[in-house]
Amino acid sequence: MGVSGAGKSTIGALLAARLGLPFLDADDLHPPANVERLAAGVPLSDAERWPWLAAVHRAWRDRGGVLACSALRQAYRAVLFEGIDPAPAIVLLRVAPAVVAARLSVREGHFASPLILPSQFEALEEPPDAITAGSGLPPGAAVEAIVAALGTGS
């Protein structure tokens, strides 16, 4: 989890491959109206977010594995994790606003506008029990740190 541009898709895909698990990127499940709003720099309202989160929950519940999702608020995580037992580990990609802004200014191929970034940091509720990975590590090293924190030994 983390704000737009934190590296969720990159780290999540690498982590899933490292652990031999399926990977699901929640951004792939946004309906066209959400994509248009985010591309225009308009943050999603909760009314727009709830159906998307429900779709992500269903897909992840059915598939399992590693999920890359902003999951910024505890209420959003409650929807994502409903009925999933055991409770999944949460990995928070903690990145400084200036670092993310720089990444977003050069990012290509993603619909989310850098204009939504301030609202994402404002909404972020860091879970106290999350595994945290900072922005200072290369992706491969971040994945290895996460694997070590998970204690999987894989």
CYANA upper distance limits for C-alpha pairs under 8 A (distance plus 0.5 A):
  1 MET  CA      8 LYS  CA      6.82
  1 MET  CA     68 ALA  CA      6.68
  1 MET  CA     69 CYS  CA      5.76
  1 MET  CA     70 SER  CA      5.22
  1 MET  CA     71 ALA  CA      6.20
  1 MET  CA     72 LEU  CA      7.62
  1 MET  CA     90 ILE  CA      7.67
  1 MET  CA     91 VAL  CA      6.52
  1 MET  CA     92 LEU  CA      5.44
  1 MET  CA     93 LEU  CA      6.63
  2 GLY  CA      6 ALA  CA      6.39
  2 GLY  CA      8 LYS  CA      7.38
  2 GLY  CA     69 CYS  CA      7.83
  2 GLY  CA     70 SER  CA      5.36
  2 GLY  CA     71 ALA  CA      7.45
  2 GLY  CA     72 LEU  CA      6.96
  2 GLY  CA     92 LEU  CA      6.22
  2 GLY  CA     93 LEU  CA      5.81
  2 GLY  CA     94 ARG  CA      7.21
  2 GLY  CA    124 LEU  CA      8.22
  3 VAL  CA     70 SER  CA      6.23
  3 VAL  CA     72 LEU  CA      7.69
  3 VAL  CA    117 LEU  CA      7.69
  3 VAL  CA    120 GLN  CA      6.20
  3 VAL  CA    121 PHE  CA      7.20
  3 VAL  CA    124 LEU  CA      8.04
  4 SER  CA     70 SER  CA      7.52
  4 SER  CA    100 VAL  CA      8.18
  4 SER  CA    112 ALA  CA      7.92
  4 SER  CA    117 LEU  CA      7.17
  4 SER  CA    120 GLN  CA      7.84
  5 GLY  CA    100 VAL  CA      6.06
  5 GLY  CA    101 ALA  CA      8.36
  5 GLY  CA    103 ARG  CA      6.95
  5 GLY  CA    104 LEU  CA      6.51
  6 ALA  CA     93 LEU  CA      6.47
  6 ALA  CA     94 ARG  CA      7.54
  6 ALA  CA     95 VAL  CA      6.48
  6 ALA  CA    100 VAL  CA      6.73
  6 ALA  CA    135 SER  CA      8.19
  7 GLY  CA     11 ILE  CA      6.33
  7 GLY  CA     12 GLY  CA      8.44
  7 GLY  CA     93 LEU  CA      7.60
  8 LYS  CA     12 GLY  CA      5.96
  8 LYS  CA     68 ALA  CA      5.80
  8 LYS  CA     69 CYS  CA      7.51
  8 LYS  CA     70 SER  CA      8.35
  8 LYS  CA     93 LEU  CA      7.63
  9 SER  CA     13 ALA  CA      6.44
  9 SER  CA     25 ASP  CA      6.89
  9 SER  CA     68 ALA  CA      6.33
 10 THR  CA     14 LEU  CA      6.80
 10 THR  CA    139 PRO  CA      7.81
 11 ILE  CA     15 LEU  CA      6.41
 11 ILE  CA    139 PRO  CA      6.47
 11 ILE  CA    140 GLY  CA      8.35
 11 ILE  CA    142 ALA  CA      7.93
 11 ILE  CA    143 VAL  CA      6.94
 12 GLY  CA     16 ALA  CA      6.55
 12 GLY  CA     23 PHE  CA      7.53
 12 GLY  CA     66 VAL  CA      6.84
 12 GLY  CA     67 LEU  CA      7.32
 12 GLY  CA     68 ALA  CA      6.20
 13 ALA  CA     17 ALA  CA      6.71
 13 ALA  CA     23 PHE  CA      6.43
 13 ALA  CA     66 VAL  CA      8.22
 14 LEU  CA     18 ARG  CA      6.54
 14 LEU  CA    139 PRO  CA      8.34
 14 LEU  CA    140 GLY  CA      7.89
 14 LEU  CA    143 VAL  CA      7.35
 15 LEU  CA     19 LEU  CA      6.61
 15 LEU  CA     66 VAL  CA      7.92
 15 LEU  CA    143 VAL  CA      6.09
 15 LEU  CA    147 VAL  CA      8.25
 16 ALA  CA     20 GLY  CA      6.29
 16 ALA  CA     21 LEU  CA      5.32
 16 ALA  CA     22 PRO  CA      6.50
 16 ALA  CA     23 PHE  CA      6.13
 16 ALA  CA     65 GLY  CA      7.39
 16 ALA  CA     66 VAL  CA      6.10
 17 ALA  CA     21 LEU  CA      6.76
 17 ALA  CA     22 PRO  CA      8.18
 17 ALA  CA     23 PHE  CA      8.48
 18 ARG  CA    143 VAL  CA      8.43
 18 ARG  CA    154 SER  CA      8.41
 19 LEU  CA    154 SER  CA      7.08
 21 LEU  CA     64 GLY  CA      8.37
 21 LEU  CA     65 GLY  CA      5.48
 21 LEU  CA     66 VAL  CA      7.19
 22 PRO  CA     63 ARG  CA      7.60
 22 PRO  CA     64 GLY  CA      7.19
 22 PRO  CA     65 GLY  CA      5.21
 22 PRO  CA     66 VAL  CA      6.76
 23 PHE  CA     65 GLY  CA      6.31
 23 PHE  CA     66 VAL  CA      5.43
 23 PHE  CA     67 LEU  CA      6.55
 23 PHE  CA     68 ALA  CA      8.33
 24 LEU  CA     60 TRP  CA      7.46
 24 LEU  CA     65 GLY  CA      7.97
 24 LEU  CA     66 VAL  CA      6.77
 24 LEU  CA     67 LEU  CA      5.39
 24 LEU  CA     68 ALA  CA      6.81
 25 ASP  CA     29 LEU  CA      8.19
 25 ASP  CA     67 LEU  CA      6.46
 25 ASP  CA     68 ALA  CA      5.34
 25 ASP  CA     69 CYS  CA      7.05
 26 ALA  CA     30 HIS  CA      7.69
 26 ALA  CA     56 VAL  CA      6.45
 26 ALA  CA     67 LEU  CA      7.50
 26 ALA  CA     68 ALA  CA      6.42
 26 ALA  CA     69 CYS  CA      5.65
 27 ASP  CA     69 CYS  CA      7.63
 29 LEU  CA     52 TRP  CA      7.40
 29 LEU  CA     55 ALA  CA      7.63
 29 LEU  CA     56 VAL  CA      7.14
 30 HIS  CA     34 ASN  CA      6.44
 30 HIS  CA     35 VAL  CA      6.80
 30 HIS  CA     52 TRP  CA      6.51
 31 PRO  CA     35 VAL  CA      6.98
 31 PRO  CA     52 TRP  CA      7.75
 32 PRO  CA     36 GLU  CA      6.67
 33 ALA  CA     37 ARG  CA      6.83
 34 ASN  CA     38 LEU  CA      6.63
 34 ASN  CA     44 LEU  CA      7.49
 34 ASN  CA     48 GLU  CA      7.56
 35 VAL  CA     39 ALA  CA      6.44
 35 VAL  CA    111 PHE  CA      6.87
 35 VAL  CA    112 ALA  CA      7.82
 36 GLU  CA     40 ALA  CA      6.67
 36 GLU  CA    111 PHE  CA      8.41
 37 ARG  CA     41 GLY  CA      6.92
 37 ARG  CA     42 VAL  CA      5.59
 37 ARG  CA     43 PRO  CA      7.40
 37 ARG  CA     44 LEU  CA      7.58
 38 LEU  CA     42 VAL  CA      5.74
 38 LEU  CA     43 PRO  CA      6.46
 38 LEU  CA     44 LEU  CA      7.57
 38 LEU  CA    111 PHE  CA      7.22
 38 LEU  CA    112 ALA  CA      5.45
 38 LEU  CA    113 SER  CA      6.51
 38 LEU  CA    116 ILE  CA      7.59
 39 ALA  CA    111 PHE  CA      5.49
 39 ALA  CA    112 ALA  CA      5.35
 39 ALA  CA    113 SER  CA      5.46
 40 ALA  CA    112 ALA  CA      8.45
 40 ALA  CA    113 SER  CA      6.97
 41 GLY  CA    112 ALA  CA      7.61
 41 GLY  CA    113 SER  CA      5.45
 41 GLY  CA    114 PRO  CA      7.38
 41 GLY  CA    115 LEU  CA      5.24
 41 GLY  CA    116 ILE  CA      5.80
 42 VAL  CA    115 LEU  CA      7.90
 42 VAL  CA    116 ILE  CA      6.77
 43 PRO  CA    116 ILE  CA      5.97
 43 PRO  CA    119 SER  CA      7.30
 44 LEU  CA     48 GLU  CA      6.39
 44 LEU  CA     49 ARG  CA      6.73
 45 SER  CA     49 ARG  CA      6.66
 46 ASP  CA     50 TRP  CA      6.42
 47 ALA  CA     51 PRO  CA      8.13
 48 GLU  CA     52 TRP  CA      7.71
 49 ARG  CA     53 LEU  CA      6.62
 50 TRP  CA     54 ALA  CA      6.66
 50 TRP  CA     76 TYR  CA      8.43
 51 PRO  CA     55 ALA  CA      6.76
 52 TRP  CA     56 VAL  CA      6.70
 53 LEU  CA     57 HIS  CA      6.54
 53 LEU  CA     76 TYR  CA      7.58
 53 LEU  CA     79 VAL  CA      7.30
 53 LEU  CA     80 LEU  CA      6.99
 54 ALA  CA     58 ARG  CA      6.77
 54 ALA  CA     79 VAL  CA      7.27
 54 ALA  CA     80 LEU  CA      7.59
 55 ALA  CA     59 ALA  CA      6.71
 56 VAL  CA     60 TRP  CA      6.48
 56 VAL  CA     80 LEU  CA      7.52
 57 HIS  CA     61 ARG  CA      6.33
 57 HIS  CA     79 VAL  CA      7.41
 57 HIS  CA     80 LEU  CA      5.21
 57 HIS  CA     81 PHE  CA      7.62
 57 HIS  CA     82 GLU  CA      8.37
 58 ARG  CA     62 ASP  CA      6.64
 59 ALA  CA     63 ARG  CA      6.55
 60 TRP  CA     64 GLY  CA      5.64
 60 TRP  CA     65 GLY  CA      7.94
 60 TRP  CA     67 LEU  CA      7.52
 61 ARG  CA     84 ILE  CA      7.46
 71 ALA  CA     76 TYR  CA      6.11
 71 ALA  CA     77 ARG  CA      6.06
 72 LEU  CA     76 TYR  CA      7.39
 72 LEU  CA     77 ARG  CA      8.17
 72 LEU  CA    120 GLN  CA      7.84
 72 LEU  CA    123 ALA  CA      6.69
 72 LEU  CA    124 LEU  CA      5.14
 72 LEU  CA    125 GLU  CA      6.36
 72 LEU  CA    126 GLU  CA      8.00
 73 ARG  CA     77 ARG  CA      7.00
 73 ARG  CA    123 ALA  CA      7.04
 73 ARG  CA    124 LEU  CA      6.39
 73 ARG  CA    125 GLU  CA      5.55
 73 ARG  CA    126 GLU  CA      8.20
 74 GLN  CA     78 ALA  CA      6.64
 74 GLN  CA    125 GLU  CA      7.04
 74 GLN  CA    127 PRO  CA      7.81
 75 ALA  CA     79 VAL  CA      7.11
 76 TYR  CA     80 LEU  CA      6.88
 77 ARG  CA     81 PHE  CA      6.44
 78 ALA  CA     82 GLU  CA      6.36
 81 PHE  CA     87 ALA  CA      7.42
 81 PHE  CA     88 PRO  CA      7.85
 84 ILE  CA     88 PRO  CA      7.93
 89 ALA  CA    130 ALA  CA      7.57
 89 ALA  CA    131 ILE  CA      8.07
 89 ALA  CA    150 LEU  CA      8.23
 90 ILE  CA    127 PRO  CA      8.49
 90 ILE  CA    129 ASP  CA      8.06
 90 ILE  CA    130 ALA  CA      5.42
 90 ILE  CA    131 ILE  CA      6.61
 91 VAL  CA    130 ALA  CA      5.94
 91 VAL  CA    131 ILE  CA      5.14
 91 VAL  CA    132 THR  CA      6.16
 91 VAL  CA    133 ALA  CA      7.69
 91 VAL  CA    146 ILE  CA      8.11
 92 LEU  CA    126 GLU  CA      8.05
 92 LEU  CA    130 ALA  CA      6.53
 92 LEU  CA    131 ILE  CA      6.55
 92 LEU  CA    132 THR  CA      5.28
 92 LEU  CA    133 ALA  CA      6.78
 93 LEU  CA    132 THR  CA      6.43
 93 LEU  CA    133 ALA  CA      5.51
 93 LEU  CA    134 GLY  CA      6.39
 93 LEU  CA    135 SER  CA      7.79
 94 ARG  CA    132 THR  CA      7.03
 94 ARG  CA    133 ALA  CA      6.52
 94 ARG  CA    134 GLY  CA      5.44
 94 ARG  CA    135 SER  CA      7.03
 95 VAL  CA     99 VAL  CA      7.10
 95 VAL  CA    100 VAL  CA      6.98
 95 VAL  CA    134 GLY  CA      6.36
 95 VAL  CA    135 SER  CA      5.63
 96 ALA  CA    100 VAL  CA      6.88
 96 ALA  CA    135 SER  CA      8.12
 97 PRO  CA    101 ALA  CA      6.51
 97 PRO  CA    121 PHE  CA      8.32
 98 ALA  CA    102 ALA  CA      6.69
 99 VAL  CA    103 ARG  CA      6.81
 99 VAL  CA    135 SER  CA      8.47
100 VAL  CA    104 LEU  CA      6.58
101 ALA  CA    105 SER  CA      6.62
101 ALA  CA    114 PRO  CA      7.24
101 ALA  CA    117 LEU  CA      7.99
102 ALA  CA    106 VAL  CA      7.41
103 ARG  CA    107 ARG  CA      6.53
104 LEU  CA    113 SER  CA      8.21
104 LEU  CA    114 PRO  CA      6.14
105 SER  CA    114 PRO  CA      7.30
112 ALA  CA    116 ILE  CA      7.90
113 SER  CA    117 LEU  CA      8.46
116 ILE  CA    120 GLN  CA      6.91
117 LEU  CA    121 PHE  CA      6.94
118 PRO  CA    122 GLU  CA      6.70
119 SER  CA    123 ALA  CA      6.62
120 GLN  CA    124 LEU  CA      6.58
126 GLU  CA    130 ALA  CA      8.17
131 ILE  CA    146 ILE  CA      7.65
131 ILE  CA    149 ALA  CA      7.38
132 THR  CA    146 ILE  CA      8.45
133 ALA  CA    142 ALA  CA      6.87
133 ALA  CA    145 ALA  CA      8.08
133 ALA  CA    146 ILE  CA      7.67
134 GLY  CA    142 ALA  CA      8.28
137 LEU  CA    141 ALA  CA      6.36
137 LEU  CA    142 ALA  CA      6.05
138 PRO  CA    142 ALA  CA      6.67
139 PRO  CA    143 VAL  CA      6.70
140 GLY  CA    144 GLU  CA      6.86
141 ALA  CA    145 ALA  CA      6.70
142 ALA  CA    146 ILE  CA      6.71
143 VAL  CA    147 VAL  CA      6.62
144 GLU  CA    148 ALA  CA      6.64
145 ALA  CA    149 ALA  CA      6.68
146 ILE  CA    150 LEU  CA      6.58
147 VAL  CA    151 GLY  CA      6.79
147 VAL  CA    152 THR  CA      6.76
147 VAL  CA    153 GLY  CA      7.71
147 VAL  CA    154 SER  CA      8.07
148 ALA  CA    152 THR  CA      7.40
148 ALA  CA    153 GLY  CA      7.40
